[in-house]
Amino acid sequence: MSYEARINSLKSRHARLDARLFDEDRRPLPDAGTIRRLKLEKLRVKEEIERLARLG
C-alpha cells in the first residue's frame, strides 16, 4: 500500500471516529470512558497521518 493510499485510509478512519465521538457526545448520558477512548484513538490516527505525510 502506498503512503498516499494509507493516508487516505487513515483519514477515513479519523472521520469515522469523529462521527462516533459526535454521536456519543450527543447521547443523553454519554459514556466518559468511551469518549476518552475515541479521542485517544483519533489522536493516534492523526499522529500516524502526520508521520506518514512527512515520510511520503
N, C-alpha and C positions, 0 to 999 in steps of 0.2 A: 504494500500500500504506500503510495507516495505521501510526502509531507502534506501536500495540499488536500488530498483525499482524507487523510487522518484529521487534519484541522477542521475540515468541513463536517466530518463525523462528530468531532468533539463539540463544535458549535451547535449542532443539532441536539446533542445530549444536554448541553448547557441550557438551551432554550426549553427543553422538556423539563429539566429540573426547575427552571424559573417558573414554569406554568404550575408544576406540582406545589412549589413553595407558595405561589399566589393562592392556589386553591386551599391549601392547608391553613393559610393565614386568614382566610375569609370564612372558615368554618365557625359555627357558634362557640365551640370550645376547642381552639387549636391546640395541638399537642406540641409542647415546647421542645420535647426531645426530638420529634420528627422534624420540626423547623430547624433545630440546631444541626441535625444530621444532613438535611438537604442543603443548608447553607455551606457546610463544610465540604460536601461533595461538589457543590457548584464552584467553590473557590479552588478546589484541586483541579477541576476540569479547566478553569480559566488559566491557572498557572501552567498546565500542560499545553494549552493553546499558545500561550506566550512563549514557552520554551521552544516549541516546535517552530514557531514563526521566526525566532532568532536563528535557528539552525537551517531552515529552508531558504 
